[in-house]
Amino acid sequence: MIALSMALALLLPAQNVAARQTTSTPGADELRARLDELRPRRQAALEAARVREARDAALRRSAAAAVSSVDTINVGMMRIVTPIDQVELARGFFEEVWEEHFSDIQTSEELLRAWFSFRWSEQRDPIYLSDHARPIELNSRWILRSRVKQSIRHTIASTLNDDLIGSGAAVGAWVSGNAFLAPSHERVYRMIATAESRSTRACLEGMIAECISGLGLTLPNPPRLDESRNDAAFDAQLTRHERARRQLIAQWYTPEERRAIVARTMVHRLTRGTLDPWRDCVDGGETATCDDLLIREDLDLAPMVAPIRESFVAYAVAQGGPGAWERLFEEPAMTSIEALEHASRQPIRDLATGWRDAILAHRPEAFARLIPNSALAIVWFLVFSAFALRSTRWRMG
């Protein structure tokens, strides 16, 4: 009896603990319900913090302006803080840059939020701005006006590009750059012509489908794990995405080109787990192993790299006219192709055709100076030959 009583005494507390653990552990539905209840409170707290931060920043700016001789001017959507004696200078620079490069922009949350500071003097003390500051400090009078305008252009472009990045649109992740700072068409042609990909070569030869593919536009967006998708569905979509990447890699690059990419990009970051596969790929020529490494490293494998994609986005925005930049990320759920079509108001094939024609129109003339240089060499050869024949040492008899 004593043994039975002791066993019951040991068993009952264990059952009570298990019961308490079962009842105290909420299910997934209950957790989601609690999160839904807390989400509005979190949003309200974040909004209150943002308002408080903006108010405090405004007070700090007012205090800084009270002890310094600066003024605030407005050029379009931009607010510029500048020394009083440079107000007209700053206004003229910002108006010129805006008209030359950004005149089709209609609205921008980042521009409305930003504070630009402009000072062009030998004085080293920067203008104090506490939030969303975009400083343009030129600490030497001996700077070309073109350099000043370039600094302003880069600062405005960086601010506008934050609209695209902050929207979370797929086209922003795809371009991986700033379309307002796209390289020239001539430079883009050189980059395409020298790319190690049969896809880019086919694009220059007139195969528009290869242009679209080489830009990486046909690569599907990677799957995202959210509350509405279970693990099995996510794994299936991830497998489909990996299969699509393998097909595109094979379309973009020959086996030799893939082996060269692996040898060049991974040689400085080999680990114990990748050393043997790297050797099998580079030394053994195993194409499947090369593809495995390229997929595992999650590299940006599109043959037309970020500066080329910047050029394509810039062309699309230019074709779309006023409001095109805003339309580009108006619907974050759009694919990159849909966003570019929406911004330019053109089908993607027509857009790619026009962009390729514009690039080819700026193709550098590699042999333009060949004939003039040859003719000049011949002329100088004849001149020196004439002088040489007049010399007595060259005369016969």
Sequence and secondary structure as in RCSB ss.txt:
>XXXX:A:sequence
MIALSMALALLLPAQNVAARQTTSTPGADELRARLDELRPRRQAALEAARVREARDAALRRSAAAAVSSVDTINV
GMMRIVTPIDQVELARGFFEEVWEEHFSDIQTSEELLRAWFSFRWSEQRDPIYLSDHARPIELNSRWILRSRVKQ
SIRHTIASTLNDDLIGSGAAVGAWVSGNAFLAPSHERVYRMIATAESRSTRACLEGMIAECISGLGLTLPNPPRL
DESRNDAAFDAQLTRHERARRQLIAQWYTPEERRAIVARTMVHRLTRGTLDPWRDCVDGGETATCDDLLIREDLD
LAPMVAPIRESFVAYAVAQGGPGAWERLFEEPAMTSIEALEHASRQPIRDLATGWRDAILAHRPEAFARLIPNSA
LAIVWFLVFSAFALRSTRWRMG
>XXXX:A:secstr
 HHHHHHHHHHHHHHHHHHHHHHHS  HHHHHHHHHHHHHHHHHHHHHHHHHHHHHHHHHHHHHHHTS EEEEEE
TTEEEEEEGGGHHHHHHHHHHHHHHH TT    HHHHH EEEEEESS        SSEEEEEE  S   HHHHHH
HHHHHHHHHHHHHHHHHT HHHHHH S GGG   HHHHHHHHHTSS HHHHHHHTT HHHHHHHTTTTS      
 TTS HHHHHHHHHHHHHHHHHHHHHH  HHHHHHHHHHHSTTS  TTTHHHHHHHHTT  HHHHHHHHHHHT  
  SS HHHHHHHHHHHHHHH TTHHHHHTSSTTS HHHHHHHHHTS HHHHHHHHHHHHHHT   TTTTHHHHHH
HHHHHHHHHHHHHHHSGGG   
